[in-house]
Amino acid sequence: MTAPARPDPRTYWLVTLVAAAIMMVTMGARQSLGLFMGPMNAGTGMGVVGISLALAIGQFVWGAVQPIAGAIADRHGPGRVLAGGVLLLALGCALTPFVTHTWGLVLTLGVLAAAGAGAGSFSVLIGAAAQRLPAEKRGMASGIVNAGGSFGQFLFAPLLQKLIVLFGWMGAMGSLAVLTLAALPLTALLRRQPAQNPAHFGPEDRGAWAAVVRALDDPSYLLLHAGFFTCGFHIAFLVTHLPGEVRLCGLPAQVASWSLALIGLANIAGSLAAGWCVQRFRSKYILAWMYGSRAVLIGLYLVAPKSALTFYVFAMGLGFTWLATVPPTAGIVGKLFGVRYLATLFGLTLLSHQVGGFLGAWLGGLALAKLGSYQVMWYADIALAAAAALVNLPIREAAVRAQTQPV
């Protein structure tokens, strides 16, 4: 049997860079929404708890959409899924200035914008890249796609803070809706479904549902979910409530926007480093190191003086592993089950991430309302990060790697 022709190397870069650019827009918009909490509360009187609930529901919806969007993309190609996601994200942002109560905000930011960002995010984009690239290119490609999202956070956070100052939160939200449409033309470049490589299917491909059932029966897959749940918890807590923490420390709003930007900047380096490491080291050890480092960093933040410099150093340190967990997590899913249904199976992993995200965003608002500070949330972050470091160690990555070698 003749081996399938290898794609032109220029295709690697085109697919990877297009996916990274789309991720830059969708993640940049999504990860900067916490900047609107204070101005929105002051302008509408919805309350921190109500706004936190809407953003927390958005965290969950973003995750819940991932396996659905991934399954559609696996079956029909990613282009239309991505285009629909960009349009939904823009619509949700455009309608938000017109809402006057919490449940309206739940609909616009919690459902429409979150669903759109989810359809244009990790599961579909990394799945699209993996199906179009040879195995030796996938780890680095997922790091580059992930770095695109981090660059979006670096770019969007200070830009949106400036727009909020100039035009108010409603004008800035409308501007965000327009900015997200910049990704729409790029989705057409991923519309064509790749020629199916038999290696994608494995010896007994029985469809997406059978792949899901098989995955949920694998303890390593479930342990991966448990660690990723923690990642979602503290990322959502920080991206939603870091501006509030900065206000409690008596520092100006610009410290929060630049802290979020520095998280994104540091994660560009972290994502590229993670993509490089995935190709050389077992991903479960990379994840254990990342989660453990977060527990140490949060502990150091709690005992440090609360100055602008402290926030910037904390942001850079935490940002290095912020979403750099994605390449090794997606890599383990690919090693366990192949890439044919990677968008679906990694989408389910992202759902567990966003269940944690829902709790991190919502409980942060409750903690502030009931206790007047986020102290209990910081301690919960430390405990969960330490637990996540430990649960990744029993994953059977080496055995799976041996099983997936071509015969």
C-alpha positions as CSV (number, residue, x, y, z in Angstrom):
1,M,0.0,0.0,0.0
2,T,1.4,3.4,-1.0
3,A,1.9,5.8,2.0
4,P,-0.2,9.0,1.8
5,A,1.6,12.0,0.4
6,R,2.9,14.4,3.0
7,P,1.5,17.9,2.8
8,D,3.6,20.9,1.6
9,P,5.4,22.3,4.7
10,R,3.9,25.7,3.8
11,T,0.6,24.2,4.7
12,Y,1.8,23.5,8.2
13,W,2.4,27.2,8.7
14,L,-0.7,28.4,7.0
15,V,-3.0,26.1,9.1
16,T,-1.2,26.9,12.3
17,L,-1.0,30.6,11.9
18,V,-4.7,31.0,10.7
19,A,-5.8,28.9,13.8
20,A,-3.6,31.1,16.0
21,A,-5.1,34.3,14.6
22,I,-8.6,33.2,15.1
23,M,-7.7,32.1,18.7
24,M,-6.2,35.6,19.2
25,V,-9.5,37.3,18.6
26,T,-11.8,34.9,20.4
27,M,-9.7,34.4,23.5
28,G,-8.6,38.0,23.6
29,A,-12.2,39.1,23.8
30,R,-13.3,36.4,26.2
31,Q,-10.4,36.8,28.7
32,S,-10.8,40.6,29.0
33,L,-14.5,40.6,30.1
34,G,-13.5,40.9,33.8
35,L,-12.5,44.5,33.0
36,F,-16.1,45.4,32.5
37,M,-17.3,44.2,35.9
38,G,-16.7,47.4,37.9
39,P,-17.9,49.9,35.3
40,M,-20.9,47.7,34.5
41,N,-21.8,47.4,38.1
42,A,-21.5,51.2,38.6
43,G,-23.5,51.9,35.5
44,T,-26.4,49.4,35.9
45,G,-26.5,48.5,39.6
46,M,-26.7,44.8,38.8
47,G,-24.3,44.0,41.7
48,V,-21.1,42.0,41.7
49,V,-22.9,38.7,42.5
50,G,-25.3,39.1,39.6
51,I,-22.5,40.0,37.1
52,S,-20.3,37.2,38.5
53,L,-23.1,34.8,37.9
54,A,-23.5,35.8,34.3
55,L,-19.8,35.5,33.7
56,A,-19.7,32.2,35.5
57,I,-22.5,30.8,33.4
58,G,-20.4,32.0,30.4
59,Q,-17.5,30.0,31.7
60,F,-19.7,26.8,31.8
61,V,-21.3,27.5,28.4
62,W,-17.9,28.1,26.8
63,G,-16.9,24.6,27.9
64,A,-20.2,22.9,27.2
65,V,-20.1,24.1,23.6
66,Q,-16.6,22.7,23.0
67,P,-17.5,19.0,22.6
68,I,-20.6,19.8,20.5
69,A,-18.7,22.2,18.2
70,G,-15.8,19.7,18.1
71,A,-18.2,16.8,17.1
72,I,-19.7,19.0,14.3
73,A,-16.2,20.0,13.1
74,D,-15.1,16.4,13.1
75,R,-18.0,15.4,10.9
76,H,-18.5,18.5,8.6
77,G,-15.2,20.4,8.9
78,P,-14.3,23.4,11.1
79,G,-14.8,26.4,8.8
80,R,-18.5,26.9,9.2
81,V,-18.3,26.1,12.9
82,L,-15.7,28.8,13.4
83,A,-17.6,31.3,11.3
84,G,-20.8,30.7,13.3
85,G,-18.8,31.1,16.5
86,V,-17.4,34.5,15.5
87,L,-20.8,35.8,14.6
88,L,-22.3,34.6,17.9
89,L,-19.5,36.2,19.9
90,A,-20.0,39.5,18.1
91,L,-23.8,39.4,18.5
92,G,-23.5,38.7,22.3
93,C,-21.1,41.7,22.8
94,A,-23.3,44.0,20.6
95,L,-26.4,43.2,22.6
96,T,-24.9,43.6,26.0
97,P,-25.1,47.4,26.3
98,F,-28.9,47.1,25.9
99,V,-29.5,44.8,28.9
100,T,-30.8,46.2,32.2
101,H,-31.0,43.1,34.4
102,T,-28.9,40.1,35.3
103,W,-30.8,37.6,33.2
104,G,-30.4,39.7,30.1
105,L,-26.6,39.7,30.8
106,V,-26.8,35.9,31.3
107,L,-28.3,35.7,27.8
108,T,-25.8,38.0,26.0
109,L,-22.5,37.3,27.7
110,G,-23.3,34.1,29.5
111,V,-24.9,32.3,26.5
112,L,-24.4,34.0,23.1
113,A,-20.9,35.4,23.5
114,A,-19.7,32.4,25.4
115,A,-21.1,29.9,23.0
116,G,-19.5,31.9,20.1
117,A,-16.1,32.0,21.8
118,G,-16.4,28.3,22.6
119,A,-17.1,27.4,19.0
120,G,-14.0,29.4,17.9
121,S,-11.7,28.0,20.5
122,F,-9.3,25.2,21.5
123,S,-11.2,22.0,20.6
124,V,-12.1,23.0,17.0
125,L,-8.9,24.9,16.2
126,I,-6.4,22.3,17.7
127,G,-8.5,19.5,16.2
128,A,-8.4,21.2,12.8
129,A,-4.6,21.7,13.0
130,A,-4.0,18.1,14.2
131,Q,-5.9,16.5,11.4
132,R,-3.9,18.6,8.8
133,L,-0.4,18.1,10.3
134,P,1.9,15.1,10.7
135,A,2.4,13.8,14.2
136,E,5.8,15.3,14.7
137,K,4.4,18.8,14.0
138,R,1.3,18.7,16.3
139,G,2.9,19.5,19.6
140,M,4.5,22.7,18.4
141,A,1.5,23.6,16.4
142,S,-0.8,23.4,19.5
143,G,1.7,25.6,21.4
144,I,1.6,28.2,18.6
145,V,-2.2,28.1,18.5
146,N,-2.3,28.5,22.2
147,A,0.2,31.4,22.1
148,G,-2.2,33.1,19.6
149,G,-4.9,33.2,22.4
150,S,-2.4,34.6,24.9
151,F,-1.3,37.3,22.5
152,G,-5.0,38.2,22.1
153,Q,-5.2,38.7,25.9
154,F,-2.0,40.8,25.8
155,L,-3.4,42.9,23.0
156,F,-7.1,43.2,24.1
157,A,-6.8,43.9,27.8
158,P,-5.1,47.3,27.7
159,L,-7.0,48.2,24.5
160,L,-10.3,47.6,26.1
161,Q,-9.3,49.4,29.3
162,K,-8.5,52.4,27.2
163,L,-11.8,52.2,25.3
164,I,-13.7,51.9,28.6
165,V,-12.0,55.2,29.8
166,L,-12.7,57.0,26.5
167,F,-16.2,55.7,25.6
168,G,-17.6,54.1,28.8
169,W,-18.3,50.4,29.2
170,M,-21.1,50.4,26.7
171,G,-19.1,52.0,23.9
172,A,-16.2,49.7,24.6
173,M,-18.4,46.6,24.5
174,G,-19.8,47.8,21.1
175,S,-16.2,48.3,19.9
176,L,-15.4,44.8,21.0
177,A,-18.2,43.4,18.9
178,V,-16.8,45.1,15.8
179,L,-13.2,43.9,16.7
180,T,-14.3,40.2,16.9
181,L,-15.6,40.3,13.3
182,A,-12.0,40.7,12.1
183,A,-11.6,36.9,12.5
184,L,-14.5,36.1,10.2
185,P,-12.5,36.1,6.9
186,L,-9.9,33.8,8.3
187,T,-12.5,31.0,9.0
188,A,-12.9,30.5,5.2
189,L,-9.3,29.2,5.0
190,L,-10.2,26.3,7.3
191,R,-13.4,25.4,5.5
192,R,-12.1,22.6,3.3
193,Q,-12.1,19.2,5.0
194,P,-8.7,17.5,4.9
195,A,-8.2,14.3,3.0
196,Q,-8.7,11.5,5.6
197,N,-5.5,9.7,6.6
198,P,-6.2,6.1,7.6
199,A,-3.9,6.5,10.6
200,H,-6.5,9.0,12.0
201,F,-9.1,6.3,12.4
202,G,-7.2,3.5,14.1
203,P,-7.9,-0.2,13.5
204,E,-11.5,-0.1,14.8
205,D,-13.1,3.2,14.2
206,R,-16.7,3.0,15.2
207,G,-17.7,6.7,15.2
208,A,-17.5,9.6,17.6
209,W,-20.0,8.2,20.2
210,A,-18.0,4.9,20.5
211,A,-14.8,7.0,20.9
212,V,-16.5,9.0,23.8
213,V,-17.6,5.8,25.5
214,R,-14.2,4.3,25.3
215,A,-12.6,7.5,26.6
216,L,-14.8,7.8,29.6
217,D,-13.9,4.2,30.5
218,D,-10.2,5.1,30.7
219,P,-9.0,6.1,34.2
220,S,-6.2,8.2,32.6
221,Y,-8.7,10.3,30.7
222,L,-10.7,10.9,33.9
223,L,-7.5,11.9,35.9
224,L,-6.7,14.3,33.1
225,H,-10.2,15.8,33.5
226,A,-9.7,16.2,37.3
227,G,-6.5,18.2,36.8
228,F,-8.0,20.4,34.1
229,F,-11.0,21.1,36.3
230,T,-8.6,22.9,38.7
231,C,-7.0,24.8,35.9
232,G,-10.4,26.2,34.9
233,F,-11.2,27.1,38.5
234,H,-8.3,29.4,39.2
235,I,-8.0,30.8,35.7
236,A,-11.7,31.8,35.7
237,F,-11.4,33.2,39.2
238,L,-8.4,35.3,38.3
239,V,-9.6,36.6,34.9
240,T,-13.0,37.5,36.4
241,H,-11.9,38.9,39.8
242,L,-8.3,40.1,39.4
243,P,-9.6,43.7,38.7
244,G,-11.6,43.5,42.0
245,E,-8.6,42.3,43.9
246,V,-6.6,45.2,42.5
247,R,-9.4,47.6,43.7
248,L,-9.4,46.1,47.1
249,C,-5.7,46.8,47.4
250,G,-6.3,50.5,46.6
251,L,-4.5,50.4,43.2
252,P,-5.7,52.0,39.9
253,A,-7.7,50.0,37.3
254,Q,-4.7,50.2,34.9
255,V,-2.8,47.8,37.2
256,A,-5.5,45.2,36.5
257,S,-5.5,45.7,32.7
258,W,-1.7,45.6,32.5
259,S,-1.6,42.5,34.8
260,L,-4.0,40.7,32.5
261,A,-1.9,41.8,29.5
262,L,1.3,40.6,31.1
263,I,-0.4,37.2,31.8
264,G,-1.1,36.9,28.1
265,L,2.4,38.1,27.2
266,A,4.1,35.6,29.5
267,N,1.8,32.8,28.3
268,I,3.0,33.3,24.7
269,A,6.5,32.2,25.9
270,G,4.9,29.5,28.1
271,S,2.8,28.1,25.3
272,L,5.7,27.9,22.9
273,A,7.8,26.3,25.6
274,A,5.0,23.8,26.3
275,G,4.7,22.9,22.6
276,W,8.5,22.3,22.5
277,C,8.4,20.2,25.8
278,V,5.5,18.1,24.6
279,Q,7.6,16.7,21.8
280,R,10.4,15.8,24.2
281,F,9.0,14.9,27.6
282,R,6.0,13.1,29.0
283,S,3.1,15.5,29.2
284,K,1.9,14.3,32.5
285,Y,5.1,15.5,34.2
286,I,4.9,18.8,32.4
287,L,1.3,19.3,33.8
288,A,2.4,18.3,37.3
289,W,5.1,20.8,37.3
290,M,2.8,23.6,36.0
291,Y,0.1,23.0,38.6
292,G,2.6,22.7,41.4
293,S,4.3,26.0,40.4
294,R,0.9,27.7,40.6
295,A,0.4,26.7,44.2
296,V,3.8,28.1,45.1
297,L,3.2,31.4,43.2
298,I,-0.1,32.0,44.9
299,G,1.4,31.3,48.3
300,L,4.2,33.9,47.5
301,Y,1.6,36.4,46.4
302,L,-0.3,36.1,49.6
303,V,2.7,37.1,51.8
304,A,4.0,39.8,49.4
305,P,3.2,43.5,49.8
306,K,0.3,44.4,47.5
307,S,2.0,46.9,45.2
308,A,1.7,47.3,41.4
309,L,5.1,45.6,41.1
310,T,3.8,42.6,43.0
311,F,0.8,42.2,40.7
312,Y,3.0,42.5,37.6
313,V,5.5,39.9,38.9
314,F,2.7,37.6,39.9
315,A,1.0,38.0,36.5
316,M,4.2,37.2,34.7
317,G,4.9,34.1,36.8
318,L,1.4,32.8,36.7
319,G,1.1,33.7,33.0
320,F,3.9,31.4,32.0
321,T,1.7,28.4,32.7
322,W,-1.7,30.2,32.3
323,L,-3.1,28.3,29.3
324,A,0.2,26.5,28.5
325,T,-1.6,23.5,30.1
326,V,-3.5,23.1,26.8
327,P,-0.7,21.6,24.5
328,P,0.2,18.8,27.0
329,T,-3.4,18.1,27.8
330,A,-4.4,17.9,24.2
331,G,-1.2,15.9,23.6
332,I,-2.2,13.3,26.1
333,V,-5.7,13.0,24.6
334,G,-4.2,12.5,21.2
335,K,-1.8,9.8,22.5
336,L,-4.6,8.0,24.3
337,F,-7.1,8.0,21.4
338,G,-5.6,9.4,18.2
339,V,-6.6,12.6,16.4
340,R,-9.7,11.4,14.4
341,Y,-12.0,12.6,17.2
342,L,-9.6,14.9,19.0
343,A,-11.9,17.9,18.7
344,T,-14.7,15.9,20.3
345,L,-12.7,14.3,23.1
346,F,-10.6,17.3,23.9
347,G,-13.8,19.3,23.9
348,L,-15.1,17.1,26.7
349,T,-11.9,17.7,28.6
350,L,-12.4,21.4,28.2
351,L,-15.9,21.0,29.5
352,S,-14.5,19.7,32.8
353,H,-12.1,22.8,32.7
354,Q,-15.1,25.1,32.5
355,V,-17.1,23.4,35.2
356,G,-14.2,24.5,37.4
357,G,-14.4,27.8,35.6
358,F,-18.0,28.3,36.5
359,L,-17.2,27.7,40.2
360,G,-14.2,29.9,40.2
361,A,-16.0,32.9,38.7
362,W,-19.2,32.5,40.7
363,L,-17.7,31.6,44.1
364,G,-15.3,34.5,43.8
365,G,-18.3,36.9,43.6
366,L,-20.0,35.2,46.5
367,A,-16.8,35.3,48.6
368,L,-16.4,39.1,48.0
369,A,-20.1,39.7,48.8
370,K,-20.2,37.6,52.0
371,L,-16.7,38.0,53.4
372,G,-15.5,41.3,51.9
373,S,-12.3,39.8,50.4
374,Y,-11.1,36.9,48.2
375,Q,-8.9,35.4,50.9
376,V,-10.7,32.1,51.0
377,M,-10.5,31.8,47.3
378,W,-6.7,32.1,47.3
379,Y,-6.4,29.3,49.8
380,A,-8.8,27.1,47.7
381,D,-6.6,27.9,44.7
382,I,-3.5,26.6,46.5
383,A,-5.1,23.4,47.6
384,L,-6.6,22.6,44.2
385,A,-3.4,23.4,42.3
386,A,-1.5,21.0,44.6
387,A,-4.1,18.3,44.1
388,A,-4.0,18.8,40.3
389,A,-0.2,18.3,40.3
390,L,-0.6,15.0,42.1
391,V,-3.6,13.5,40.0
392,N,-1.6,13.8,36.8
393,L,1.2,11.5,37.9
394,P,-0.7,8.2,37.6
395,I,-1.7,8.8,34.0
396,R,-0.5,5.9,31.9
397,E,1.1,8.0,29.2
398,A,4.2,5.8,28.5
399,A,2.0,2.7,27.9
400,V,-0.3,4.5,25.6
401,R,2.6,5.9,23.6
402,A,3.9,2.4,23.0
403,Q,0.5,1.2,21.8
404,T,0.1,4.1,19.3
405,Q,3.3,3.5,17.4
406,P,2.5,2.6,13.7
407,V,3.0,-1.0,12.8
